[in-house]
Amino acid sequence: MIVRPAEPTEIDALAILWSDGWHEAHASLVPPQLTVLRTLHSFRDRLEAELASVRVIGPIAFPHGLCMVREAELFQLFVSTTARGTGVASALLADAEQRLSSQGVSTAWLACAIGNDRAVAFYEKHGWRRVGTMVNAAETSEGAFLLEVWRYEKPLA
């Protein structure tokens, strides 16, 4: 599987993938006020701002998954429903861990929505461990939305 940098021409397709995945996984777990702010346009805007850190698998017109890192954080990881179970998520995660490690990060972290059991199973299978809860400042068009989440960490060797 080839993990590659995202191209500016695929922002719309990636925004749809991210929006669909976020709403499927999070809409029932977070306050409705946050869900309302998670519009397709908001995902597109965030992708444009983070494009340099976005890595993807799949053709430009039909991406199968995306991943972003930010400093020591595995910031986002989403895979299309049709690509689940194919190894796309594992490949994106391995790429993110390698990128973080090559930047000198010794312990990576991620925020996981409380109750997102599918994500928990995936991360724990790949060596990530829950270290507690934290308040995460979720980015929205109206500013930070404070949300309690599970914090996961993984030492990178």
BAFI-3210 file (N, C-alpha, C; in Angstrom, 3 decimals, decimal comma, padded with zeros to 6 digits):
// residues 157
n [1|2|3|4|5|6|7|8|9|10|11|12|13|14|15|16|17|18|19|20|21|22|23|24|25|26|27|28|29|30|31|32|33|34|35|36|37|38|39|40|41|42|43|44|45|46|47|48|49|50|51|52|53|54|55|56|57|58|59|60|61|62|63|64|65|66|67|68|69|70|71|72|73|74|75|76|77|78|79|80|81|82|83|84|85|86|87|88|89|90|91|92|93|94|95|96|97|98|99|100|101|102|103|104|105|106|107|108|109|110|111|112|113|114|115|116|117|118|119|120|121|122|123|124|125|126|127|128|129|130|131|132|133|134|135|136|137|138|139|140|141|142|143|144|145|146|147|148|149|150|151|152|153|154|155|156|157]
n.u [000,835|000,569|001,434|000,927|001,642|-001,069|-002,846|-003,538|-005,690|-007,420|-008,815|-011,627|-012,680|-011,362|-012,405|-015,067|-014,725|-013,576|-015,576|-017,805|-016,791|-016,220|-018,781|-020,126|-018,657|-018,596|-020,873|-022,909|-021,657|-020,677|-021,449|-024,445|-024,095|-021,473|-021,563|-023,242|-021,564|-019,754|-019,596|-019,536|-018,127|-016,559|-014,785|-013,450|-012,201|-010,448|-008,840|-007,567|-005,998|-004,305|-002,994|-000,277|000,459|-001,075|-001,541|-002,295|-004,016|-004,753|-006,389|-006,308|-008,854|-010,476|-009,939|-008,905|-008,323|-007,171|-004,643|-003,342|-000,690|000,422|002,768|003,551|001,340|-000,935|-003,088|-005,434|-007,196|-008,758|-010,759|-012,339|-015,590|-015,670|-013,043|-012,366|-010,909|-009,052|-006,424|-005,689|-005,985|-004,084|-001,726|-001,666|-001,463|001,027|002,681|002,258|003,279|005,951|006,621|006,313|008,235|010,569|010,699|011,662|009,985|009,379|007,338|004,226|000,924|-002,699|-006,066|-009,102|-012,507|-014,632|-016,085|-015,810|-015,529|-014,724|-012,514|-010,862|-010,328|-008,833|-006,585|-005,476|-004,817|-002,656|-000,700|-001,098|-001,867|-004,323|-004,054|-005,518|-007,984|-008,618|-009,078|-009,862|-009,281|-011,310|-011,229|-013,235|-015,388|-016,261|-014,416|-012,524|-013,849|-014,452|-013,857|-014,170|-012,027|-010,629|-007,223|-004,628|-001,448|001,728|004,889|007,558|009,946]
n.v [-001,180|002,175|005,053|008,442|011,987|014,294|015,818|019,120|019,167|017,205|017,903|018,267|015,628|014,383|015,861|015,027|012,282|012,525|013,994|012,251|009,997|011,123|011,956|009,496|008,106|009,866|011,531|010,521|010,492|012,907|016,270|017,716|020,357|020,491|018,717|020,070|022,084|020,743|020,812|019,989|021,971|022,946|020,835|020,865|023,385|022,972|020,952|022,314|024,077|022,314|020,870|020,297|018,407|016,219|012,885|010,287|007,349|005,770|006,487|009,816|010,885|009,177|008,710|006,418|006,677|008,929|010,681|012,725|014,429|016,350|018,162|016,318|014,763|012,321|013,420|013,220|010,427|008,734|006,436|005,332|003,759|001,627|000,821|-000,227|-002,721|-003,525|-002,972|-000,380|001,560|000,640|000,926|003,712|004,514|003,394|004,868|007,450|007,133|006,646|009,079|010,833|009,781|010,222|012,928|013,280|012,724|011,107|010,008|009,553|010,964|010,817|011,988|010,545|010,101|009,718|006,641|005,724|002,902|001,261|002,613|002,561|-000,216|-000,628|001,134|000,139|-002,442|-001,839|-001,083|001,270|002,969|003,754|006,565|008,133|010,735|013,840|017,354|018,393|020,820|021,163|022,169|024,629|026,557|028,554|028,909|027,363|024,289|022,899|019,657|016,675|013,940|010,645|010,096|008,759|007,156|006,373|004,953|005,711|003,944]
n.w [000,000|-000,852|000,769|000,514|000,027|000,396|-002,303|-003,507|-005,286|-004,434|-002,207|-001,887|-002,182|-000,058|002,070|002,071|002,682|005,267|006,659|006,446|007,816|010,338|011,239|011,308|013,295|015,507|015,931|017,597|020,004|020,940|022,147|020,776|019,923|018,976|016,843|015,056|014,216|012,681|009,696|006,160|004,832|006,934|007,365|004,945|005,029|007,199|006,171|004,068|005,573|006,879|004,939|004,287|006,170|005,672|004,800|002,523|001,267|-001,727|-004,922|-006,366|-007,022|-005,602|-002,652|-000,090|002,557|005,162|007,001|009,592|011,206|013,999|015,538|018,331|018,089|016,897|014,887|013,208|011,852|009,444|007,627|004,670|004,540|002,729|002,603|005,018|007,049|005,211|005,613|005,218|007,298|009,151|007,657|007,268|009,945|010,674|008,974|010,030|012,632|012,000|010,785|012,970|014,740|013,225|013,440|015,899|018,007|020,996|022,499|021,298|021,034|021,136|020,802|021,662|021,055|023,809|024,264|021,694|020,689|018,541|017,450|019,717|019,988|017,662|018,014|020,425|019,630|018,074|019,849|021,299|024,343|026,765|028,784|030,385|030,839|029,160|028,535|025,443|022,958|020,560|017,221|015,714|013,519|015,101|017,031|019,735|020,907|023,843|024,946|026,702|026,404|025,730|026,365|024,554|024,393|022,905|023,074|020,908|019,226]
ca.u [000,000|001,375|000,992|001,489|001,122|-002,326|-002,733|-004,554|-006,862|-008,296|-009,375|-013,069|-012,899|-010,909|-013,361|-016,225|-014,294|-013,399|-016,877|-018,612|-016,220|-016,381|-020,185|-020,456|-017,996|-018,652|-022,122|-023,696|-020,822|-020,310|-022,614|-025,030|-023,557|-020,273|-021,969|-023,785|-020,434|-018,964|-020,150|-018,591|-017,283|-015,573|-013,744|-012,676|-011,343|-009,398|-007,913|-006,735|-005,036|-003,391|-002,644|001,122|000,619|-002,051|-001,074|-003,459|-003,891|-005,785|-006,318|-006,655|-010,306|-011,174|-009,051|-009,411|-008,093|-006,305|-004,045|-002,607|000,048|000,670|003,752|003,656|-000,016|-001,636|-004,177|-006,631|-007,053|-010,075|-010,751|-013,677|-016,254|-015,327|-011,645|-012,147|-010,532|-008,139|-005,067|-005,453|-005,790|-002,801|-000,654|-001,637|-000,967|002,468|003,309|002,204|004,226|007,293|006,841|006,505|009,526|011,642|010,726|012,217|008,962|009,632|006,033|003,136|-000,365|-003,897|-007,324|-010,130|-013,817|-015,063|-017,128|-015,501|-014,953|-014,055|-011,193|-010,106|-009,851|-007,796|-005,385|-004,878|-004,221|-001,399|000,237|-001,424|-002,454|-005,048|-003,374|-006,468|-008,833|-008,121|-009,972|-009,306|-009,869|-011,674|-011,293|-014,477|-015,460|-016,596|-013,375|-012,309|-014,960|-013,808|-014,488|-013,407|-011,699|-009,609|-005,877|-003,829|-000,046|002,548|006,308|008,076|011,363]
ca.v [000,000|003,386|006,234|009,573|013,297|014,729|016,810|020,174|018,876|016,192|018,382|018,013|014,203|014,100|016,471|014,125|011,098|012,911|014,349|011,030|009,187|011,796|011,894|008,109|007,693|010,809|012,285|010,006|010,495|014,268|017,153|018,136|021,657|020,259|018,070|021,113|022,846|019,862|020,836|019,611|023,146|023,050|019,833|021,343|024,473|022,408|020,252|023,321|024,608|021,260|020,056|019,858|017,264|015,182|011,758|009,530|006,128|005,658|007,415|011,203|011,096|008,246|008,337|005,377|007,080|010,081|010,780|013,962|014,562|017,735|018,104|014,932|014,209|011,712|014,393|012,684|009,197|008,312|005,519|005,180|002,513|000,560|000,412|-000,789|-004,129|-003,811|-002,600|001,044|002,261|000,209|001,541|005,139|004,641|003,120|006,027|008,558|006,845|006,831|010,525|011,413|009,324|010,894|014,318|013,278|012,479|009,848|009,493|010,166|010,928|011,102|012,179|009,643|010,398|008,758|005,764|005,285|001,596|000,728|003,246|002,045|-001,564|-000,473|001,734|-000,773|-003,531|-001,325|-000,720|002,517|002,724|004,872|007,062|008,920|011,646|015,213|018,264|018,703|022,007|020,834|023,365|024,872|027,884|029,503|028,841|026,078|023,622|022,060|018,343|015,653|012,802|009,727|010,358|007,569|007,422|005,246|005,249|005,430|003,545]
ca.w [000,000|-000,973|001,505|-000,223|000,438|-000,225|-003,374|-003,383|-006,127|-003,835|-000,938|-001,805|-001,937|001,297|003,006|002,139|003,431|006,670|007,203|006,587|008,883|011,628|011,659|011,651|014,529|016,622|016,121|018,729|021,209|021,342|022,282|019,495|019,523|018,183|015,591|014,175|013,682|011,820|008,344|005,113|004,606|008,019|007,113|003,804|005,514|008,042|005,272|003,389|006,540|007,325|003,778|004,306|007,076|005,313|003,996|002,064|000,478|-002,750|-006,048|-006,052|-007,108|-004,713|-001,543|000,819|003,934|005,396|008,323|009,845|012,468|014,414|016,625|018,818|018,079|015,778|014,932|012,569|011,085|008,971|006,493|004,092|004,930|001,788|002,780|006,349|007,054|004,102|005,993|004,975|008,571|009,716|006,865|007,593|011,308|010,648|008,349|010,987|013,705|011,448|010,628|014,300|015,235|012,482|013,897|017,242|019,022|021,691|022,893|020,538|021,723|020,352|021,523|021,148|021,644|024,824|023,743|020,326|020,952|017,342|017,403|020,857|019,656|016,646|018,587|021,399|018,844|017,525|020,910|021,989|025,661|027,374|029,973|031,155|030,076|029,068|027,833|024,133|022,329|019,184|016,389|014,983|012,909|016,161|018,049|020,388|021,581|024,848|024,960|027,407|025,538|026,215|025,835|024,290|024,117|022,450|022,930|019,571|019,332]
c.u [000,877|000,705|001,706|000,964|-000,195|-002,032|-003,820|-005,829|-007,823|-008,918|-010,867|-013,362|-012,477|-011,849|-014,597|-015,882|-014,223|-014,746|-017,741|-018,109|-016,405|-017,818|-020,600|-019,905|-018,303|-020,010|-022,929|-022,931|-020,516|-021,566|-023,134|-024,490|-022,293|-020,635|-022,494|-022,652|-019,572|-019,625|-019,094|-017,621|-016,202|-014,452|-012,847|-011,704|-010,179|-008,382|-006,998|-005,645|-003,966|-002,777|-001,212|001,342|-000,300|-001,401|-002,294|-003,039|-005,048|-005,625|-006,795|-008,168|-011,087|-010,275|-009,723|-009,252|-007,153|-005,797|-003,282|-001,867|000,278|001,542|003,878|002,329|-000,355|-002,978|-005,481|-006,270|-008,450|-009,929|-012,185|-014,275|-015,867|-013,900|-011,375|-011,853|-009,544|-006,682|-004,746|-005,166|-004,445|-001,632|-000,538|-001,077|000,545|003,227|003,353|003,208|005,660|007,598|007,107|007,871|010,677|011,749|011,251|011,210|009,247|008,337|004,968|001,854|-001,492|-005,077|-008,378|-011,451|-014,199|-016,243|-016,869|-014,757|-014,251|-012,650|-010,307|-009,515|-008,703|-006,497|-004,702|-004,229|-002,842|-000,475|-000,005|-002,111|-003,140|-004,334|-004,293|-007,390|-008,172|-009,200|-009,245|-010,027|-010,125|-011,847|-012,640|-014,420|-015,787|-015,571|-013,295|-013,585|-014,316|-014,592|-013,595|-013,245|-010,771|-008,280|-005,148|-002,410|000,631|004,003|006,759|009,555|012,017]
c.v [001,241|004,523|007,414|010,885|013,598|015,795|017,874|019,870|017,871|016,635|018,080|016,547|013,822|014,687|015,594|012,883|011,403|013,224|013,115|010,182|009,810|011,674|010,484|007,735|008,580|011,442|011,807|010,092|011,883|015,124|017,594|019,474|021,503|019,644|019,091|021,895|022,035|019,729|020,374|020,758|023,263|022,031|020,278|022,448|023,930|021,642|021,225|023,835|023,587|020,466|019,516|018,638|016,099|014,146|010,895|008,216|006,133|006,681|008,809|011,421|010,253|007,802|007,309|005,770|008,261|010,063|012,093|013,846|016,042|017,687|016,648|014,177|013,507|012,440|013,867|011,391|008,725|007,473|005,387|003,839|001,360|000,049|-000,195|-002,276|-004,512|-003,518|-001,135|001,779|001,903|000,843|003,028|005,371|004,411|004,294|007,207|008,344|007,049|008,313|011,185|011,041|010,053|012,372|014,424|013,064|011,122|009,200|010,266|010,079|011,184|011,275|011,306|009,964|009,308|007,969|005,258|003,951|000,986|001,302|002,716|000,673|-001,490|000,053|000,784|-001,971|-003,129|-000,736|000,593|002,166|003,976|005,269|007,927|009,710|013,015|016,056|018,685|019,931|021,684|022,124|023,452|026,270|028,964|029,498|027,458|025,586|022,638|020,768|017,372|014,433|011,850|010,119|009,012|007,998|006,157|005,701|004,858|005,123|003,649]
c.w [000,000|-000,206|000,859|000,348|-000,279|-001,268|-003,185|-004,178|-005,502|-002,513|-000,825|-001,500|-000,523|002,348|003,161|002,957|004,922|007,321|007,435|007,750|010,257|012,116|012,043|013,028|015,726|016,910|017,321|020,052|021,754|021,485|020,911|019,001|018,684|016,837|014,592|013,507|012,716|010,443|007,343|004,840|005,692|007,834|005,963|004,233|006,337|007,204|004,546|004,321|006,914|006,174|003,812|005,200|006,734|004,413|003,692|001,410|-000,500|-003,845|-005,654|-006,070|-006,097|-003,566|-000,626|002,282|004,008|006,823|008,414|011,172|012,725|015,668|017,083|018,735|016,768|015,755|014,349|011,836|010,729|007,717|005,989|004,504|004,013|001,958|004,156|006,244|005,965|004,440|005,778|006,283|009,192|008,972|007,161|008,998|011,355|010,038|009,322|012,110|013,232|011,275|011,967|014,865|014,538|012,834|015,338|018,352|019,675|022,184|022,129|021,351|020,726|021,292|020,857|021,840|022,637|024,271|022,336|020,405|019,745|017,240|018,526|020,534|018,652|017,266|019,573|020,716|018,312|018,592|021,617|023,301|026,191|028,657|030,832|030,251|030,082|028,413|026,558|023,570|020,856|018,393|015,673|014,369|013,935|017,288|018,663|021,068|022,546|025,041|025,728|026,501|026,277|025,586|025,737|023,992|023,633|022,396|021,527|019,681|017,967]
res [m|i|v|r|p|a|e|p|t|e|i|d|a|l|a|i|l|w|s|d|g|w|h|e|a|h|a|s|l|v|p|p|q|l|t|v|l|r|t|l|h|s|f|r|d|r|l|e|a|e|l|a|s|v|r|v|i|g|p|i|a|f|p|h|g|l|c|m|v|r|e|a|e|l|f|q|l|f|v|s|t|t|a|r|g|t|g|v|a|s|a|l|l|a|d|a|e|q|r|l|s|s|q|g|v|s|t|a|w|l|a|c|a|i|g|n|d|r|a|v|a|f|y|e|k|h|g|w|r|r|v|g|t|m|v|n|a|a|e|t|s|e|g|a|f|l|l|e|v|w|r|y|e|k|p|l|a]
***
